[in-house]
Amino acid sequence: MGCLPVLLLLPLGFGVGYLFAGNSGALWGAGTGLLLGLLSMALFIKALRGRR
């Protein structure tokens, strides 16, 4: 469940980057999606552990 943001944001970033700037935009979009996915995954896991 924690890795779900990565699975959602990586292809979304790839697609948006490809639509706006072609192949190089797809690379930047995928990198940005991966970074945002990892960040949101870490925040999600931290929020789950902080409830105790």
Residue frames relative to the residue before (quaternion, step in Angstrom):
aa qw qx qy qz dx dy dz
M 1.0000 0.0000 0.0000 0.0000 0.00 0.00 0.00
G 0.6534 0.5444 -0.3201 0.4175 3.57 1.03 -0.73
C 0.6966 0.4667 -0.2850 0.4645 3.60 1.10 -0.59
L 0.3975 0.7480 -0.4591 0.2679 3.61 1.22 0.02
P 0.6376 0.5212 -0.3654 0.4339 3.69 0.88 -0.65
V 0.6183 0.5303 -0.3501 0.4626 3.60 1.06 -0.66
L 0.6814 0.4971 -0.2873 0.4539 3.57 0.91 -0.92
L 0.6875 0.4594 -0.2831 0.4861 3.58 1.15 -0.51
L 0.7496 0.4373 -0.2323 0.4392 3.58 0.82 -0.96
L 0.5963 0.5769 -0.3731 0.4152 3.63 1.06 -0.58
P 0.7246 0.3926 -0.2792 0.4927 3.67 0.70 -0.86
L 0.6017 0.5548 -0.3590 0.4486 3.58 1.10 -0.62
G 0.6688 0.4862 -0.2908 0.4814 3.58 0.94 -0.87
F 0.6223 0.5391 -0.3292 0.4623 3.57 1.05 -0.77
G 0.6922 0.4886 -0.2769 0.4533 3.56 0.86 -0.96
V 0.6668 0.4881 -0.3033 0.4745 3.57 0.91 -0.87
G 0.6548 0.5099 -0.3109 0.4632 3.58 0.96 -0.83
Y 0.6544 0.5108 -0.3119 0.4621 3.57 1.00 -0.80
L 0.6485 0.5242 -0.3221 0.4482 3.58 1.00 -0.78
F 0.7419 0.4265 -0.2308 0.4630 3.58 0.95 -0.84
A 0.8555 0.1061 -0.0085 0.5067 3.62 0.87 -0.83
G 0.5855 -0.6084 0.3835 0.3741 3.61 1.11 0.38
N 0.8440 -0.2044 0.1370 0.4765 3.55 -1.18 -0.65
S 0.6796 0.4672 -0.3134 0.4707 3.60 0.87 -0.81
G 0.6271 0.5241 -0.3345 0.4693 3.59 1.06 -0.64
A 0.6177 0.5418 -0.3433 0.4550 3.56 1.09 -0.68
L 0.6415 0.5146 -0.3217 0.4693 3.57 1.04 -0.76
W 0.6708 0.4781 -0.2921 0.4860 3.58 0.92 -0.89
G 0.6569 0.5146 -0.3121 0.4542 3.59 0.97 -0.81
A 0.6527 0.5007 -0.3142 0.4738 3.57 1.00 -0.81
G 0.6446 0.5131 -0.3191 0.4685 3.59 1.01 -0.76
T 0.6594 0.4911 -0.3017 0.4827 3.56 0.98 -0.84
G 0.6487 0.5140 -0.3138 0.4654 3.59 0.99 -0.80
L 0.6380 0.5163 -0.3209 0.4727 3.56 1.05 -0.77
L 0.6606 0.5069 -0.3043 0.4627 3.57 0.92 -0.90
L 0.6822 0.4702 -0.2911 0.4784 3.60 0.88 -0.90
G 0.6347 0.5341 -0.3264 0.4531 3.58 1.05 -0.73
L 0.6661 0.4883 -0.3019 0.4762 3.57 0.96 -0.84
L 0.6418 0.5220 -0.3185 0.4628 3.56 1.02 -0.80
S 0.6974 0.4525 -0.2846 0.4773 3.59 0.84 -0.90
M 0.5967 0.5460 -0.3638 0.4620 3.60 1.12 -0.57
A 0.6608 0.4984 -0.3079 0.4693 3.58 0.93 -0.87
L 0.6574 0.4999 -0.3129 0.4690 3.59 0.97 -0.81
F 0.6358 0.5300 -0.3232 0.4587 3.58 1.03 -0.76
I 0.6761 0.4771 -0.2942 0.4782 3.57 0.90 -0.90
K 0.6344 0.5220 -0.3278 0.4665 3.59 1.02 -0.77
A 0.6500 0.5073 -0.3177 0.4682 3.59 1.01 -0.79
L 0.6515 0.5056 -0.3252 0.4628 3.60 0.99 -0.71
R 0.6974 0.4583 -0.2784 0.4755 3.58 0.95 -0.79
G 0.6446 0.5511 -0.3205 0.4220 3.59 1.14 -0.52
R 0.5507 0.6446 -0.3877 0.3618 3.58 1.19 -0.28
R 0.6140 0.5984 -0.3507 0.3767 3.58 1.10 -0.55
